[in-house]
Amino acid sequence: MTSESGGPSEVEARLLDPLQDDLPLDAWQALSDAAADPNPFFGPSFLRPYLSHMGPGRVRLLVVASSLTGQWLMAAPIRSRPVGLLVPVSTTFTTDYGPVGTPLLHPDAGAIHVQRFFQAAAGKSGILALPHLPLAARAARFLMDLEEADVAVVERSHRASHDCGAQGRAQFDDAFKGKRRKEMKRLLRRLEDEGPVSLETIEGDRLQAHFEQFLALEASGWKGRENTALASKSQTADFSRDTVAAMGSAGHVRIDELRVGEKLIASLVSFMDGGHVFAWKIAFDETYARYSPGAQLVLFTFQQNLATQGFKLADSLAIPGHSMIEPLWRGRREIGMLLLSSGSMGAFKNRICSTDFALEQTLRRLARVIRKKVKS
């Protein structure tokens, strides 16, 4: 453990090993539960299993706390890596398995805590990148208002989401009307020719057994063939099982299922945190693709979310432009990568980082095009 000095005496920033045995998990979990903008991927029930089984390199948990009470007021995992191809920076630690980069920020935290977080996170380089950051989050707004930093937002995008209450119901009605409504009902009737159709939500003690069924279903499809299913590698299988067990024990996991008779044909695993629902993983039986089982289940999940007491927002976690979910979840959540640089060269450093990142993204897109051509 290291301690950062400076700033008001009542605020301290510490870098902790998130896997250390004597870590104050209660303080971490309390901050995660109270966070102004929920992010289950930065909480202990997700991050510790991930790092235990998958952990790349040196990841540290940066904590800003009250030196008087010890209460954690802001926290996020931090590591050093190139933001693109060449330029190394400090960055919050996000992955494809947890594409939400919102630091955990207590509702009582203010600008001084966010400033201390930036100072400690940026380190000697004076540069901090926050990828996959919902730009409307309270922490994002605080960070963008920092007077001591030059701020740039790159890779802006919008991913599918849906709201609560009257706005959420209007979004559902807009998605499930006219030709789509008629077609989805027709497909469901045709599916009933295969056997009794049931849609069900799984929670509590049944979660682990049904998650094993999800793993098998996902592995039976294209992700299994491409070796990208959770069950394809022991590391991802163990990490996901431990995560679902840890989060499920606290009531933060839900599995929605579509079955024909006893046969599972679609399954969606969601994380629930602070009134937010994060649609983490979905799988369906490809032999039933003509019945649109994934879309049927996503619409069911939409309805389940709206009926859940205290529900506020659903984040699909899907890539922008996702062909299945975007027509069904009509809300949009703006996501971007925030670059913060301090010092007289702050603006120049941000331009260098932005250029480096853009080059890497261009090469990634080119590689995807080449892979598709080779496969075809």
N, C-alpha and C positions, 0 to 999 in steps of 0.2 A: 504494500500500500504506500502511495506517495501522497503528500499534502501540498497543495498549491498555496502560496502566500500572497498577501496583497489584498486590496479592496477593503471594504468596511469590515471591522473586526468581528461583526456578528455573522458574517457570511464566509463559508469556507468551501473550497472545491477539492475533491479527493478523487484519485484514480485508484480503482479497486479491481482486483481479479474477480470476475463474476462467478468463478468456480471455486473460490476459496471456501474452506470448510466453515470458518467462523464469520462468514458474511452475514450482516444483519438482514436476513430475508424478510422479517416482519416489516422493517422500515421500507424495504424495496417494494414489497407487495402493497403496503399501505399507500405509497405514492402511485403505484400502478392503478389501484382501485379508485383513487381520488382524482386522477389526471383530468385536466380540463378538456383534453382531446384524447380519448382512449386509443391506446396502441398496444394490443396484446403481445406484439412481436418484440417489444422492449421490456416486457415483464419477465419475472424469473421463471414462470411456468413454461415459457417458450424458449427464452434465450439460453437457459442453463442446459436443457436437453440438446438444443441445437449445437452449442459449443462443445458439449461432452462428446457427441458423436461425429460432428461435422467440422468442428472449429478450425478455421484456417488462420494461421498466423497469430499475432499478438493482439487480441481484442481486450480492451479495458473498459470498465464501467465508470464513466465520469459522473460524479455525484456532487451536486451543490446542496449544501445543508446549512442549517442554523447551528452555529458553534455554541449557542446558548442552550438549545433544547435537543440538538442532534436530529431534528426532523429533516427528512429528505424533501427538498423542494423542487429539484429538477434533476433528471438523470437521462443518460443515453449511452449505448455502447459506442466506443470510439476505436478506430484503428488508423494506421497510416498506409496509404496505397496511392497509386497513380489515379488521378481523376479521369484520365484518358489513356494515352499510351506512354507518356513520358514524365509528366509533372507530378511528383509525389506531394500529397496533401494529407491533412487530417480530415477524416470523414466519419460521419455517423455510419454505423454498420448495418446495412440492409442487404437482403438477398432475395432471390426469386421466390423463396419460400416465405418471406415476410416483407412484401414490398410496400411498407408504410414506414416513413422515416421521421415521424413526429416525436421529438423528445418528450419524455414524461414531465409535465409541468403541473405543479400543484396549483389549485385555484387561488391560494394565498400568495403565490410567488409574484414578483414584479420585475420591473426592468433591471434592477440591480442584480437579481439572481441570473437573469438571462445574459447580462453583460459579463458576469463572472464565469458563466458557462462558456461563453465564446472565448474569453481570454485563456482559460485553461485548455479548451479543446484545440484552439488554433496553434498554441505552442510557439516555438521559435520561428516557424515559417510564417506565422500570422495569417494562415489561410485555413478556412474550414468549409467543407462541402457537405451539404445535407441532401442526399438523393431521395427520390420517392417521397417528397414532402408535400402533404396536402396544404396548399397555399392559404387556405382560409383558417387554418388552425391558429389558436391563440399564440402558441410558441412561435409559429412562423411570422406572425405579425410583429411580435416583440423583436425577433431577430432582424427583420427587415427595417425596423425603426432605429437600430443601433446607430448612434451618432459617430462612434469611433471606427466604423467599418464601411468599406465600399461594398455595395450589395449588387449582385447580378443574379438573375433567374434564367436558367437555360433549360432546354428540353421540356417546355410547357406542353401539357397534354390534358385531355379530359377522359376519365374512364367512367364506365357505367356505374350508377348508383341509384338508390331511390330514397325518397323522403318518408316522413311519418305523417300521420293525421290526414287532414283534408287534401294536402298537396300530394301525399303518397297515394291516396285513393284515386285522385285525379290522374296520376301517372299510370296506375294500374288500369283504369278504365280506358285511357288513351291507347295503351299497349294491347289490351285484350278486347278489341271491338271489331266490328265489320267482318271482312273476309278472314282475318286471322282468328277471331273468335269462332267463326263457323268451321274453319278448317281444323283447329285444335280440338274442338268437340267431336268432329267427324273422325279424326284419327284416334281419339280416345275410345269411341264406340267400336272402331275396327279392332283396336287392341283388346277389347273385351271379348272378341271372338277367340282370342288365344287363351282366355281364362279370366277368373275374377281379378279385377284391377283394384289395387289399394294404394293410397298415398298416406304416409305416416311419418310422424316426427318422433325420433328416438332421443331420449335424454336419460340421465341418471345411471343406474346400475347396468343397464343394457348397452351402454355406449361401447365398451371395449369389444364385446363380441360382434357388434354391428360394424365397428371400424375394421375388424378383421375381414368382414365380408366386403367392405369397401375396397380394402387393399387387394383382395382377390379379383374383384370386378375391374379395377383399374389396370391390374397386371394382365388381364385377358384381352385388352384392347391394344390400340396403336402405341400407347406409351410403353406397354410391356414389350412390344416388338422392337421399339426403338431404345429400350433399356433406360427409360426415363420415369417409369412408374416408381412410386415410393417403395414398393416391395422388390424392385429390381436389384437394389444394393442393400447390404446389411446395415450400412450406416444410416441411410434414409429411412429404412423400415424401423430401426430401433429408435431413432430420433422422433419419428412421427408417433410411434406407440407411446413413448414416454411423455410426449407433449399432450396427446389426447388424454392420457391417464391423469396427468397433473392438472390440466385445465378442466377436464371433466369432473374431477373430484370437487372443484369449486363451483360447478354449475355453469361453466363458460364454454361448453361445447354442445352443439346440436347436430344431429344427422337427419336429414330429410330423405325419404326413400320412396321409390316407385316400384311396385311389385306386380307381377302377373302370377296369380296363385302364390306359391312359396318362392318363386324365382325373382331375385333382385335384378332389375334391369336399369335402374338409375339411382345414384346416391350422391348427395351433396353434404359435405362436412363444413360447418360454419363455426367460427369463434364468436362469442358474444362478450362484449366488454362495455360497461358504462352506457348501456342503451344502444350501442352500435353493434351491428352484425357484419362480420367479415366473411364472405363466401370463399372459403379457403381452397377446397379441392372438390372437383366434380368428376364423375365417371359414369359411363353408360354402356350397356351391352350393344355392340355394333350390329348384331343380328336383328335388333329391333329398331334400327335407325329410321326405317320408313315411317315409324309412328312418332318421331321427334320426342323421344323420352327425356332428353336433356332439357328441352324447352318446356315440356309439360311439368317437369320437376321445378324448374326455375320460377314458373308462374305460381306453383304451389308454395314455394318458399317465400315469394313476394307476399302472398296472402297471410302466411304464418307470421311473417315479420310485422305486418300491419296489425295483426290481432294480439301481438305480444305487449303486455303492460310495460310501460316505460321505454318502448322502442323509439329511437330518434333518427337513425340513419343506417342504411345498408350500403356497404362498399363491395363491389363485385371482385375487386383485386385483378380484374381482367385487363389484358392489354388494350390500348385504345383501338377502336375499330373492330372489336370482337364481333363476329358475324351473328353469333347466337344470342348473346346477352344484351347487346346494345339496343336492338329493337324492342326488347321486353322490359328492361330497366331503363326508364326514360330520363332519370336524373343524371347529372354529370358532376363529378368531383374533380376540380382542377388540381393537377399534380405537377411539380417541377423539381428541378435540382437548384438549391440555393447555394450561391457562392458568396462567402464573406471574407474580405481581406482587409487587414489593418495596415497602417503606416502610409507614408507619402506615396508609395508605389502601389497602393491597393488597387486602383483602377487598372493599372497595367497588369498586375498579377491575375486579376480576374479575366482580362482579355486573353492572356496566355492560356489559362485553364480552360476557358470556353473554346478556344481554337483547338486545343488538344483533345477535348471531349468530342467536339464535332468531327474531328478526323477519325477518332476511334469508332464513332457511330456509323460513319460512312463506310469504313472498312467492314464493320459487322454486317451492314445491309448487303454489301457486295458479296461477302462470304455466304450469306443466306441464299442469294440468287444463284451463286455457283453450285451450292449443295442441291438446290432444287433441280437445276439443269442436269447435274450428274445422276440424280435419282431417276429423272424422267428418261 
